[in-house]
Amino acid sequence: MIDDNKKAVLGFFEAVSDRRVEDLPQFLAQDVVDHNKIIHGEADEPGAAFEGLRLQLAAFDPLTVQVEELIGEGDQVVARVIQRGVHSGTHVRMPEPTGRSFENEAIWILTLTEGKISEIRAVSDRLGLFFQLGWPWPQTD
């Protein structure tokens, strides 16, 4: 089971890197919950990850996710990845496209149910991302 889960996670990252949005349902459960928020306080709506990924791919072209390490235990897979991309498109929650490239490291913790990703948690170097893309740091209320 662990090896099958790792294969599913690798397939997911390959589909993202290849921009194969139509293949995402092979790897993501229909009601997948993504806890990785652009805005703190954003709701964890089941299935919203599909639209979130489409928006990310629209904002970053190209975008690649290179898997450096995979660790599986039970129904979870942890992936350490290098994300690379160019901020070339618009996203409703991001500054205007800068045309600048970025590279950052991220850790994804993925829970799988019946061979599909059902829950996503991810952390990355957002400060480094903001600096590389020339974005202003968000102000607190």
Buried (B, 14 or more C-beta within 10 A) or exposed (E): EBEEBBBBBBBBBBBBBEBBBEBBEEBBBEBBBBEBEBEEEBEEEBBBBBEBBEBBBBBBBEBBBEBEEBEBEEBBBBBBBEBBBBBBBEBEEBEEBBEEBBBBEBEBBBBBEEBBBBBBBBEBBBEEBBEBBEBEEEEEE
